[in-house]
Amino acid sequence: MPIRSGLRALSSFAALAGVLLVLLPASGPVTASAPAAGRPVSDRPAAGAQVARAPLPALRWGRCRSDESGSASGRESGRAAGIRQRTTCADIWVPLDYDRPHGARTRLHLARVAAVRPGARIGTLFVNPGGPGGPSAEFAGYAAHLLGDRVQARFDVVGIDPRGTGGSGEVSCRGPRPRSLPAYPRTTEEIAAQLRSDARVRRACRRAATPLTDHASTADNARDMELVRRALRERRISYLGISYGTYLGATYAAMFPDRIRAMVVDGVLDPVAWSTGEPGSRDPFSTRVRSGAGSHEALMAALAECARVGEQRCPIAAAPQETWERVLARAAARPIRIEGERVSDRDLISLVTSLLYDASAVPLILEYVDELDRAASAPAGARRSTRLLDLHRRVATVHERRAAGGPWTAPAGRRVGVQSPAVMCSDSRNPDRPRAWVRAAARADREAPGFGPLWTWVSSLCAREGIGSGADSYRGPWRTRTAYPLLVVGNSHDPATPISGARRVHGLFAGSRLVTYDGWGHGALGTGRCARRTMAGYLVGRELPAAGKVCPAPPLFAKPPRG
C-alpha cells in the first residue's frame, strides 16, 4: 500500500463527471471587504433573530442509504441491527445566506437514530465527528453505539452533514490538477512549488467556484443547526462534538447561549487560537492551535512510558528517544526502502501522526521504529525482515484510514471519507503574505521537530485573499455564560487537540466542568466506562462531574504473558 500524507489530503483534488474539481477550504482571512480583524464577524445578540427570519424547513424522514444506516457487511450484532432499524434520513433546504433568508437555498442531509424508549424521550442529541468535513449523518449511529444504552434510550441522535460535506452540497473550484507535493515543504524548491500551487488554486477559485464557497463557515453550520432545532420543535439543544466538532459546538454556544440544554465537547480546539489568535499574533491558525506541539508531546510521552515499562513490553525501552532520533536522521539522509517504497523522515512523521490518534496503535509505532532501526543498520542490499514488511503494511493501513478523515476528525468505527475542509480559512484570521508560513513552520519545527511544520502547512491556502469571503463567520466574543454549563473533555496526550484547548474552553464558558482522560489518542469517547458514564450521566440527567475529575486509561503497553 503506497504511503500518502494524510494531512496534505486536506487540499485534495478530485475529478468528477470528467471535469477536474479542486475541493478547497471555503474562504480566506479577513480582507478589506470584511469586518476588521479581531472583531466579532457576527453580531451575537442578533444571531437568534437572524435565524428566526428563515422559513422552517419541512422534515420528512425516510429510508437511508445503506452506508448511513449502521448496516455492516456479513453478520452484524443485535445492537448494530437495532440502530440500523431505527435510523431514518431526510434532506431539507435552508438559506444559502442567512442575511437573505428568502433568497437562494442549499440542501442539507440529515440522519436520525430514534430513541429506544420514545415515551421517555428527552429530546434530540445533535452530534458532529469533526473535520472540518466529517459527514455527521454517517456518524449518528456510531455515536449512539459508543454513548451506550442510557443515551440511546432517551434521545433521538441526529447528525447533520455540514455544508459541502457528505450529502450537503459541494464546495469546489474548477482548476488544473496540481503536481504531487511532499507532506510538507522543506527545501527552497519545495517551498516555491507549494506557494505556486496555492496561488494557482486561489486563482481557480476566483474564476469559478460553487455558491457554497462563500457560505460554508462554522457559523453558517451553527445557524443551520439552530434552524433544524426550531424545525424539530426542540426548546433547547443537546450536543456532542468531537475534535473540530468542538469548535462548531463552541461557536453555537457563543452565538446561541440561551439554547444550551447540555453540550459535551471532547478533544477540544482552542476557539481563540482557531479564529483570531492572541492580539499581535502573526502565526497561521494551524500553528496557533498547537496541534504540532500536541503530536510531538504525545510521542515523547509514549517514549517515556516505553522506557518506564521496560524491554519485555516495549522493544526500544533501553533507549527509546535515541532510537527514534536515529531512525529519523537516517531516513532524512537516505529514505529507507521497503517493498519498493521509500520511507523518508517526513513520511515517518506523517505515519506517526496518524497512528497517535488511536491509543491502541501507539505500541505499533514503536515496534515499527525498532524494525526500521534494524533495517537502516543492515548492510546495503540485505533483505528486509518478514516482521518489518508486516509492520509496514499494518502501519500504512492505519495511516490510509486516518487520512480519510482530515486532521481534526476523531477516529471512528468506519471510514469517514475524504472531504476537503470547507471552513478553515473563512473561520480564521491569518497572515496575508505566503512567506509567513515559511517563518511559522521554522519556529514550529524548533518546538516540535517535524510535527510543527506538518501541521503549519495545512493552512497555506489561507494566505493573500484566501478563498471565499468569510463575511458570515464568527470570531468572538467567546467568553460566555450558557443556559446550562458545558462538559469539557480533554486527553492528556492528544496528538491533534492538546489539552490546552480544553483548558481554554473551560475558562471561557462560565460554570463549565473539565474532565481529563489521562491517556493517549484523540478524544475520549469510546475509551472506556469512565468517559462513557460521565458523558451519559451529563447528557441524560445533566449530572455535572466533580471538579477536577480524571478518567484513568488502560496501560499503553500490554503486560507480557506469564511464564
Protein Blocks (a to p, Z undefined) as FASTA:
>chain_A
ZZddfklmmmgccdeehiacddddfbdcddfkbccehiafbdfklmmmmmmmpccddddd
ddddfklnopaehjddfklmmmmmmpccddddddfblklmmlccddddddddddfblmlp
nbdcdddebjehiafklmmmmmmmmnommlmmmpccdddddehiajlojadddddddddd
dfbdfbfmlmmmmmmmmmmmmmmmmmoccfklmmmcfklmmmmmmmmmmmnopabdcddd
ehjlmmmmmmmmmmmmmlcfbdcdehiadfklmmnopehiabdfklmnommmmmmmmmmm
mmmmmmmnommlomklmmmmlmmmmmmmmmmmoccdeehiacdfklmmmmmmmmmmpmkl
mmmmmmmmmmmmmmmmpcehiacdfklmmmmmmmmmmmmmmmmnojkbccdfbdfbjcdd
fklmmmpccdfblklmmmmmmmmmmmmghjlmmmmmmmmmmgcjlnajklmpcebjfbdc
dfbdcdddddfklcklcfklmmmmmmmmghiacddddbededjehpamklmmmmmmmmmn
opacdehiacddddfbdcddeZZ
